[in-house]
């Protein structure tokens, strides 16, 4: 549906959902960590929705802007919220909870954006109200689903990798954790080779379909 928009129109409807998806994801990590005993993110002033506190010039601005304007798609990241895992009350369990908070927040946001799409469809047809709401909400569903699924890929240092190492026996977790210094290179290689999208693309589509049906969009 986004192909009918000009690059400027697409950029306009994508900016807000993309910023929220990235920023709330990181804040959720810090908020859950605070609840579980670690005050690092709170002390650093990172438990705020002010995007200026989280912006990574490349990951939050440059990369998403280029992708939106050239491919009609957004992907990006914010500065990671600082967490001292040693401060968590039950580290092995709590690491998984903190890691799951980010993708969990993206799932909630995807549902909220879907509800906004539903609202836009119920409003009288209006190029200045209903259409922007539908397009922005649809992009919100997309970007949040993509970020949720991507971050659950079980390769450290993704959230899925941290969840995996938290659940595995110590000797297995140690072996998996040794991948972390090379994890992003592996993910980038899989991303640009197209292999990653072949693996997670069907799951992204399935999750989006479930969300749409949940709110009565399909």
N, C-alpha and C positions, 0 to 999 in steps of 0.2 A: 504493500500500500504506500510505502514511502517513495516509490519511484516516480509518483506523480508530483512530488514536491521539488522545488528548486533547491540548489545547495544551501542558499541562505535560509529558506523556509525550514529545511531539514535541520540545519544548525540551530535555529531558533527553538524548535520544539524539542530538540535533544539535549540542550544545555542543562536545563533544570533537572530532568530525570537522571542524567549522567552524574551530575554533582552530588545529588542526594544519594544515589546508589553507592558511590565511592565513599563519601564522607560518613554516612550512617553506618556503613559496613565497618569502618575502622572504629568509630565511636562505640559501637556495640561490643567490640572486643574489650575496649578499656572499661566500659561500664560493668560488664560481667566480671572482669578481673577485679574491679573495685569491690564488688559484692562478695567476692571470694577471698578477699584479704590483701590484694595488691593495690597500693595507692599511687603507683608510679605515673600512670597516665593522668590521674587527677592532679597530682602535684605539678605535672608539666603543663597543665592548662589545656589538655587535649580532649577533655570530655565536653566538647562544645560542637554545635552544628555550624559554627562560623567556618566557612570553607577556607578562609585565609590561614587558619591554624593547621590545616591538613594538606594544603596544596603542594604537590610535587610539580615543579614547572614542566617537566617532561611528561610524567605519567598522568597528571590531572588536566593539563592544558594542551600541550603540543600534540601528543599521540591521539587523544580523542578527537581533537579538532581536525587533524589531517585525515583520520579514518572516516569521520562523518562527511567531510567535504569531498572525499575521493571515492569511498566505497559505500557510503550511506549506512555505515555501521560504526558503533562506538565501543571502545575498550580502553581501560585505563586503570590507574591505581593512585592512591594517595600515600603520603608519608606514613609508614607503619606506626601505629600507636605503641609507645614504649611499654613493655610489660616485663616485670622481673618474676620469672616463673617460680623462683625460690620463695617468694612471699605468699604464694597460694597456700591455703590451709591443707589441702589434700592434692599435692601437685599432680600425681598421675591421673586422677579423675578430673581435676579442675582444668588442666591443660586442654582436655577434650571439650569441656564446656565453653571455655574461652574461645577456642578455635571455631566451635560450631556457631557461636553467636553471630559472626559476620554473615555466613550464608543464610542463617536463620532470619536475620534482619532483611536480607535481600528478598527472601520468600515473602515476608510480611509486606514489604514495599511493593512487590509485584502484584499482590492481591489488592492493595490499596489503589494502585494505578488502574487495575482492572475495574474496580468500582467506579473510578472517575470516568473511564470509558463508557461504562454502563450509564452513568449520569448524563454524559454528553449525548448518548443515543436517545435518552428520554426527553431531552430538551428540544424545543422547536429548532428546526434547522437554521443555523446562523453561522455565517462564515467567520464571525468575530468571537463567538463563544463556543458553540458546540463542536465545530470542526477542529479548532486548536486543542480543545480538551480531549477529543478522540485521538488525534495524532500524538499528542504529548503522552497521554495515558498508554497508548499502544507502544510507544518507544520505551516508556517506563517498564512495562511488562517485559519487553525484550531485553533491555540492558540488565535488569535485575536478575532475570532468569539465567542469562549468560554468565554473569558474575558468580551467581550461586553455584551453578554446575561446574564452572571452571575452577573455582576455589575448592571444590570438593574432590578434585582429581587427587588421588592418594600419592602424590610425589612431593616430599618435603622441598621447599618450605611452605607449600600451600596449606590452607586450613585442613584440607583432607589428609595431607601428610602428617600433620600434627595429631589429628584425631586417630589416625592409624597407629602411630608410634605410642600414643597414650594407651591404646587398647591391647597392644601386643605384649607378650612376655618380654621382660627386660633384655634378654640376649637377642631376640629378633628385632626389638625396637632399636637397639643400638646399631645393628647392621643397617636398618632402613635409614636411621638418622645420619649415617655417614654419606648419604646421597645429597644432603641438604646444600653443601657448597656448590654443587653442580646442578641442582634441581632446576633453577631458572633457565640455565642454558639448555637443559633437556626439554623443558616446556616450550621455550622459544623455537627450538629446532622442530618439535612436533607441530607447533602452531604454523610455522611458515611452510612446512612440508605438506600440510593439509591433513596429515594423519590424525592430529588431535580433533579437528572438526568432524572427521568421519566417525570418530569414536563417541564424541559428546553431542554432536549435532542432533541425532535422533532423540537423545534424552532431553535436550533443550526443547525440542518441538513437543515432546510428550508432556513435559511439565507445563509449558505454556498452554497446551490444550486443556489440561486438567484445571488450571487456574481460570481459564475462560469459561469452562463449563461450570465451575464452582460459583461464579457470579452471574451465570445466565447469559453469557455472550455467544455460546455455541452449543 
